[in-house]
Every structure is written in structure tokens, then in C-alpha cells.
Amino acid sequence: MSRSLPIVIAGGGIGGLAAAVGLAQRGVRSIVLERSAVFSEIGAGIQLGPNAFHAFDYLGVGDAARKMAVYIDALRLMDAMSGEEITKIPLDDPFRARFGNPYAVVHRGDLYSVFLNAAMASDLIDLRASTEVIGYDQDGSSVTARLKSGETLTGAALVGADGLWSKIRAQMVGDTARVTGHTTYRSVIPTEQMPEDLRWNAATLWAGPKCHIVHYPLSGWKTFNLVVTYHNDAPEPVAGQPVSHEEVMLGFQHVHPRAQKIIAHGTDWKKWVLCDRDPILNWRDGRVVLLGDAAHPTLQYMAQGACMAMEDAVCLSHEVANTTGDIETAFEAYRGKRTARTARIQIQSRLVGDHIYHPASGHAALRNAMMQAMSPNDYYDSLQWLYGGSGLAEGAGAVR
């Protein structure tokens, strides 16, 4: 493959760059086309389960990724109405021994830089900014990407890693995104502005009726990531729009003052209206295939969006390298291994939002009672399907 046409990757986000790095690890050339003027990543914090570290190691960036991470002690669930702890899942040595890797948090920009640096260092990866793919044509032996500029670019195959609003998916599938009516607001604050009694080395979530609050440390404890979400029936997508503190607080008038105090310290808030899509099976059209959010956009409630994109990159690069130049067979093997697992993430993320993060009254009391009755090993058993895999096995669990 390295001596033939390169694989064209539409989208230079975490998924697209991870795919390029994975292919390069196996001697396969690629061209990454990014519509923005520069290769960069927006957003703030991101959570990394052990499956993310499995993927890092397979993609050859494990050491660099580990240097960027903050290793937290627990996943902590708080009741936003009472201000009391519901449960805590320890992430200490027994957790790491069970899953073979840690749980961590990282600034999204730091994680992105790991893949961007690896891509820039490879002679097999060609990075091109200000280049948007709007469609494709194929003839059975190659794929021609149609660019917004009116130009074209031909490769051995095309990977659509162009996100939730993928132009590749629009041509291949023709479905539409689902606007959830949930709005997320994000802020990053200096650690000294975080209330001292809440500076926990944990990924903490405060669950309340139709709302929740998340916080955790970032960047060597220099800052705290704040993410708050509530149901406001937002009718249309919004991404990264600056908003006032008053708008953020509208969805949290009913929660405990201790939870409200966290939000009070946020600054420079930006909002995103959450969208996803229903799971599909038809990710592939001949020599064109989807990856990451273009294939399986998910809600944030399981903290697995970027992790699934990296797992996709692992599986795609593995299948391309092991299928001796038959790109359609490789893409079909990749699709077959990834659809059930990512569909489970998409569906379960919706359920977690409705039944763990946002219930009220008796529903919330039932949640609390059930979660308080679970031991750490019970939680580990329930997470084995998710954290035990690296993206290479087939099925909804895919833990091998």
C-alpha cells in the first residue's frame, strides 16, 4: 500500500489523525484533509478509560499520552439535590490490575497534540489544512474526493472522519442528526478558584432532575474543567457559543447550594446543544468508510466519544495492514467488528443520561439505593465489556 495511492482521510480531528497514525505504523500512506485553516482541537477536558490507553499503546503514542494525563483516584457520583455522595468507584491498583491500564483525564488540546505531533513526525502522513471534502466518486479501484474548492484528489480509498455533520455520511447514508434538547455549558477555571472543599482528585458528577454537573482537574492540577448540562428543549444545534452566567444558572435553580456554588465560579462559559444519531450498519460504500463521530456520534454521558474514535483507528489500521491490499475486504472487516460495540455505546449513553444522571423523585431514590448497594468489584464487573477492549474484537462487548 505504501507504494500505491495513499488513503485519503477527510477530517483532521482526533479520529482522523489517530487513523493516519495507525496506518503509518503499518507502513500505509495517507493524506489528511482538514477543512479548518489550522489543525487544532476545541473543547476542554476529556476522560480516558483504560480502553483509551489500550488504543494509545497500539497506535504507538502511549508514552506521550501518559505524560499529558492527570490520574484521578475515583469516579464520584453526588446527589445534586441533597449535596451528599451517592457512590464512589475507586480507580486505584485493583482497578488498574483488573483492566491493565489506568483511568485519567486530560485537556482535549493536549490529547490532540499527541496525535498531531505523531502525524507531523511521519513521512507517511501528508497533512493539508483549509481543504474540505464535500463528496466522493469511485470507480472500483480508487476513490476521488471532491473538494469545496472545486478541485479533486484521488486515493486508494476514503475514510470519512469528518464528524457529526459529515459530508461523507450525508452522501453515503443521507440521514439527519437528532437534536436532543439537552444543552451543555463548559468552562475552565484556575484551580485556586475551585472551592477548596471540592478540589477532589476525581471525575465528579452531581446528578439532579434534568441536569448534572461535572468537574475534574486538568493540566497538572493547574485548572479545573467544569461541564454542566440541563434539559432546555433547545430546538437547533449550537457549538461553542459564548453565553452569560445567568443563562447557565437557569437550569440549576432547584439544586443544592453546594452544587450551585461550583457553577458560580465558572467564567467565559460556552454552550453546545447536544446531538447524536441513531446507530446504523451501513458505514461502508465500496472503498469509502466512516470513522468516529461520522459513523457513530454519541452523547457525552459515557465519556466514550473520543475513545471510540481511537478504537476505530486501531481496528481500521489493523484490518488494512492484515488484508494484503484488498481495501474493500479490510473496510468490511473493520465495519463488522465495530458496529455492535459502538451502537451499544450510542444507546447506553442515552439511557445513562435519562436513568442515572437526570432522574427525579422516586426514580432518583431507586438509582441511589441500587448504586449504593454495589461494591467496587460489582462496578468493575459491569465495566468489563467497555474497559477490557481495544477495538480489535467483534461484538457489543468486544473485550478480547
C-alpha positions in Angstrom: 0.0 0.0 0.0 2.8 2.5 0.7 3.9 2.3 -2.9 0.4 2.7 -4.3 -2.1 5.5 -3.9 -2.5 6.8 -0.4 -5.6 6.5 1.7 -7.5 9.9 1.9 -8.8 10.8 5.3 -11.5 13.5 5.4 -11.2 15.2 8.8 -8.3 16.1 10.9 -9.8 15.7 14.4 -8.7 13.1 17.0 -10.2 10.2 15.0 -8.8 11.2 11.6 -5.3 11.8 13.0 -5.4 8.6 15.0 -6.3 6.7 11.9 -3.5 8.2 9.9 -1.0 7.4 12.7 -2.3 3.9 13.0 -1.9 3.4 9.2 1.6 4.8 9.2 2.6 2.4 12.0 1.8 -0.3 9.5 3.5 1.3 6.5 0.4 2.7 4.8 0.5 6.3 3.4 -2.4 8.7 4.0 -3.4 12.3 3.2 -5.4 14.0 6.0 -7.7 16.8 4.7 -8.9 19.3 7.4 -11.4 22.0 6.5 -10.1 24.4 9.1 -7.2 26.8 8.4 -5.1 25.0 11.0 -5.0 21.6 12.6 -6.4 22.2 16.1 -9.0 21.0 18.6 -11.6 23.0 20.5 -13.1 22.0 23.8 -11.7 21.4 27.3 -11.5 18.3 29.3 -11.8 14.7 28.2 -12.0 11.5 30.2 -9.9 8.5 29.2 -10.9 5.0 30.3 -8.5 2.1 30.2 -9.6 1.2 26.7 -8.2 4.6 25.5 -4.8 3.6 26.9 -5.1 0.2 25.1 -5.6 2.2 21.9 -2.7 4.6 22.6 -0.3 1.7 23.0 -1.5 0.0 19.8 -1.1 3.3 17.9 2.4 3.9 19.2 1.6 7.0 21.3 1.2 5.5 24.7 4.2 7.2 26.3 3.3 10.7 25.0 -0.3 10.3 26.1 0.6 9.2 29.6 2.7 12.3 30.1 -0.3 14.6 29.3 -2.7 12.8 31.7 -3.9 13.5 35.2 -4.5 10.2 37.0 -7.6 10.5 39.2 -8.4 8.4 42.3 -12.1 7.8 41.8 -15.3 8.3 39.8 -17.6 10.1 42.2 -21.4 10.4 41.9 -23.1 13.1 44.1 -26.7 13.9 44.6 -27.3 17.4 43.4 -30.4 17.8 45.5 -29.1 16.7 48.9 -25.4 17.6 48.3 -24.4 14.1 49.6 -22.3 11.4 48.0 -24.2 8.6 46.3 -21.3 6.3 45.5 -17.6 6.3 44.6 -15.8 3.9 42.2 -12.1 3.6 43.2 -9.6 3.8 40.4 -6.6 2.5 42.4 -4.4 -0.5 42.0 -7.2 -3.1 41.9 -8.9 -1.2 39.1 -5.6 -0.9 37.1 -4.9 -4.6 37.7 -8.3 -5.6 36.5 -8.2 -3.6 33.3 -4.5 -3.4 32.6 -4.4 0.4 32.4 -5.4 3.5 34.4 -8.3 5.9 34.2 -7.3 9.5 33.6 -8.4 13.0 32.5 -6.7 15.3 30.0 -7.2 18.6 28.2 -8.6 17.8 24.8 -6.0 20.1 23.2 -3.2 18.1 24.9 -4.5 14.8 23.7 -4.9 16.3 20.2 -1.3 17.4 20.2 -0.1 13.8 20.9 -1.6 12.7 17.6 -0.7 15.8 15.7 2.9 15.6 16.7 3.0 11.9 15.8 1.4 12.7 12.4 3.8 15.6 11.7 6.8 13.3 12.5 5.8 10.7 10.0 6.9 10.7 6.4 3.9 8.6 5.5 1.3 11.2 6.5 0.5 14.3 4.4 -1.4 17.0 6.4 -3.4 19.5 4.4 -5.4 22.3 6.1 -8.1 24.5 4.5 -9.2 21.5 2.4 -12.9 20.5 2.9 -14.2 17.3 1.3 -17.8 17.7 0.1 -18.3 14.4 -1.7 -16.7 11.5 -3.5 -16.8 9.3 -6.6 -15.3 5.9 -7.0 -14.6 3.5 -9.9 -13.8 0.2 -8.1 -10.0 0.7 -8.0 -9.8 4.2 -6.5 -11.8 7.0 -4.8 -11.8 10.6 -5.9 -12.6 13.2 -3.1 -14.5 16.2 -4.4 -13.2 19.4 -2.6 -15.1 22.6 -1.7 -12.5 24.5 -3.8 -13.7 22.7 -6.9 -10.5 20.5 -7.1 -10.4 16.8 -6.7 -8.0 14.4 -5.0 -7.7 10.7 -5.8 -6.6 8.0 -3.4 -6.8 4.2 -2.9 -9.7 4.7 -0.5 -11.5 7.4 1.5 -12.1 7.4 5.3 -14.8 9.8 6.4 -13.7 11.1 9.8 -15.4 14.4 9.3 -17.6 14.4 12.5 -21.2 14.7 13.4 -22.0 16.8 10.3 -20.1 14.5 7.9 -20.4 15.3 4.2 -19.2 11.7 3.5 -22.1 10.3 5.6 -24.6 12.6 4.0 -23.7 11.2 0.6 -23.5 7.6 1.8 -26.4 7.4 4.2 -28.5 10.6 3.9 -29.8 10.6 7.5 -30.1 13.6 9.8 -28.7 14.3 13.3 -31.1 14.1 16.3 -31.2 17.3 18.4 -31.7 16.1 22.0 -32.8 19.4 23.6 -30.0 19.0 26.2 -27.6 21.9 26.4 -24.0 21.6 27.8 -22.0 24.6 29.1 -18.3 24.4 29.5 -15.7 26.5 31.5 -12.1 26.0 32.6 -11.1 27.8 35.8 -7.8 28.2 37.7 -7.6 25.6 40.5 -7.5 28.3 43.1 -11.0 29.4 42.0 -12.4 26.0 42.7 -14.0 25.8 46.2 -11.3 24.2 48.4 -13.6 21.6 49.8 -14.4 20.4 46.3 -10.9 20.1 44.9 -11.1 16.3 44.7 -8.8 14.2 42.6 -11.8 12.6 41.0 -14.1 12.9 38.0 -17.1 14.1 39.9 -20.7 14.2 38.7 -23.6 15.8 40.5 -26.8 14.2 39.3 -30.1 16.2 39.5 -33.5 16.3 37.9 -33.0 17.0 34.2 -29.5 18.4 34.9 -26.0 17.4 36.0 -22.6 19.0 36.9 -19.2 17.5 36.1 -15.8 18.7 37.4 -12.2 17.3 37.5 -8.6 18.7 37.5 -6.6 19.2 34.3 -3.1 20.2 33.1 -1.2 19.1 36.1 -3.8 20.5 38.5 -3.4 24.0 37.1 -7.1 24.2 36.2 -10.4 22.5 36.8 -12.8 21.5 34.0 -16.4 22.4 34.6 -19.2 20.9 32.4 -22.9 21.5 33.3 -25.8 20.2 31.3 -29.6 20.7 31.6 -32.7 20.0 29.5 -33.9 23.2 27.9 -35.6 21.9 24.8 -33.1 23.7 22.6 -34.5 23.4 19.1 -31.4 23.5 16.9 -27.7 22.7 17.1 -25.2 25.2 18.6 -21.5 24.7 19.1 -19.1 26.8 21.2 -21.4 29.9 21.5 -20.4 32.3 24.4 -23.2 32.7 26.9 -23.8 34.6 30.2 -23.5 33.2 33.7 -27.2 33.9 34.1 -28.1 31.6 31.2 -26.0 28.8 32.7 -27.7 29.1 36.1 -31.2 28.9 34.7 -31.1 25.1 34.7 -29.8 24.8 38.3 -32.1 26.9 40.4 -33.5 23.8 42.0 -30.3 22.1 43.1 -28.4 22.2 46.4 -26.5 25.4 47.2 -23.3 23.3 47.4 -23.8 22.3 43.8 -24.8 25.8 42.7 -21.5 27.1 44.3 -19.5 25.1 41.8 -21.2 26.8 38.8 -20.8 30.3 40.4 -17.0 30.0 39.9 -17.2 29.3 36.1 -16.1 32.0 33.7 -16.2 32.5 29.9 -18.9 29.9 29.5 -19.6 28.4 26.1 -22.5 26.2 25.1 -23.2 23.2 22.9 -26.6 21.8 22.1 -26.2 18.0 22.2 -26.9 16.0 19.1 -26.4 12.3 18.2 -27.7 9.9 15.6 -29.4 6.5 15.6 -27.0 3.5 15.2 -26.6 2.3 11.6 -25.0 -0.7 9.9 -24.1 0.8 6.5 -20.8 2.6 7.3 -19.2 1.4 4.1 -19.8 2.2 0.4 -17.2 0.3 -1.7 -13.8 1.8 -0.9 -15.3 4.5 1.3 -15.8 4.0 5.1 -16.8 6.1 8.1 -15.0 6.6 11.4 -15.6 8.2 14.7 -18.5 10.7 15.0 -19.2 10.4 11.3 -20.0 6.7 11.9 -21.5 6.7 15.4 -22.0 10.1 17.0 -22.9 9.7 20.7 -23.9 11.7 23.7 -21.2 12.5 26.2 -22.8 10.6 29.1 -20.4 7.6 29.0 -17.3 9.7 28.2 -16.5 7.5 25.3 -16.8 9.6 22.1 -13.1 10.1 21.6 -12.3 6.6 23.0 -14.5 5.0 20.3 -12.8 7.0 17.6 -9.4 5.9 18.7 -10.7 2.3 18.9 -11.9 2.7 15.3 -8.4 3.8 14.3 -6.9 0.7 15.9 -9.3 -1.6 14.1 -9.1 0.1 10.8 -5.3 0.2 10.7 -5.2 -3.4 11.8 -7.5 -4.7 9.1 -5.9 -2.6 6.3 -2.5 -4.0 7.3 -3.7 -7.6 7.5 -5.7 -7.7 4.3 -2.9 -7.6 1.7 -4.1 -4.7 -0.3 -7.8 -5.7 -0.6 -9.2 -2.5 0.8 -12.9 -3.4 0.4 -12.4 -6.6 2.4 -10.4 -4.7 5.0 -13.1 -2.0 5.4 -15.9 -4.5 5.6 -14.0 -6.4 8.4 -13.5 -3.1 10.2 -17.2 -2.2 9.9 -18.3 -5.7 11.0 -16.1 -5.5 14.2 -17.2 -2.0 15.2 -20.9 -1.6 14.6 -22.3 -3.6 17.6 -19.9 -2.1 20.1 -20.4 1.5 19.0 -24.2 1.0 18.8 -24.1 -0.2 22.4 -22.2 3.0 23.4 -24.7 5.2 21.5 -27.8 3.6 23.0 -26.4 3.2 26.5 -25.2 6.8 26.6 -28.8 7.9 26.0 -30.0 5.6 28.8 -27.3 6.8 31.3 -28.5 10.3 30.7 -32.1 9.5 31.3 -31.8 7.0 34.1 -28.7 7.8 36.1 -27.8 11.4 35.6 -31.2 13.1 35.2 -34.0 11.3 37.1 -36.1 12.9 39.9 -38.0 11.8 42.9 -38.6 8.1 43.3 -36.6 7.3 40.2 -33.6 9.1 41.7 -34.1 7.3 45.1 -34.1 3.9 43.3 -30.9 4.9 41.5 -29.2 5.9 44.8 -30.2 2.7 46.5 -29.1 0.4 43.7 -25.7 2.2 43.2 -25.0 2.3 47.0 -25.5 -1.5 47.2 -22.8 -2.1 44.6 -19.2 -3.0 45.7 -16.1 -1.9 43.7 -15.9 -5.3 42.2 -19.6 -5.1 41.1 -18.8 -1.9 39.3 -15.7 -3.5 37.7 -17.7 -6.4 36.5 -20.3 -4.1 35.0 -17.5 -2.2 33.1 -15.5 -5.2 31.8 -17.2 -5.1 28.4 -16.2 -1.5 28.0 -12.7 -1.1 29.5 -11.4 -4.5 28.6 -11.2 -3.9 24.8 -9.0 -2.1 22.4 -11.2 -2.2 19.3 -10.0 -5.4 17.6 -12.6 -7.9 18.6 -16.1 -8.3 17.3 -19.3 -7.8 19.2 -21.1 -5.4 21.5 -18.6 -6.2 24.3 -15.5 -6.9 22.2 -13.3 -7.4 25.2 -10.7 -9.7 23.7 
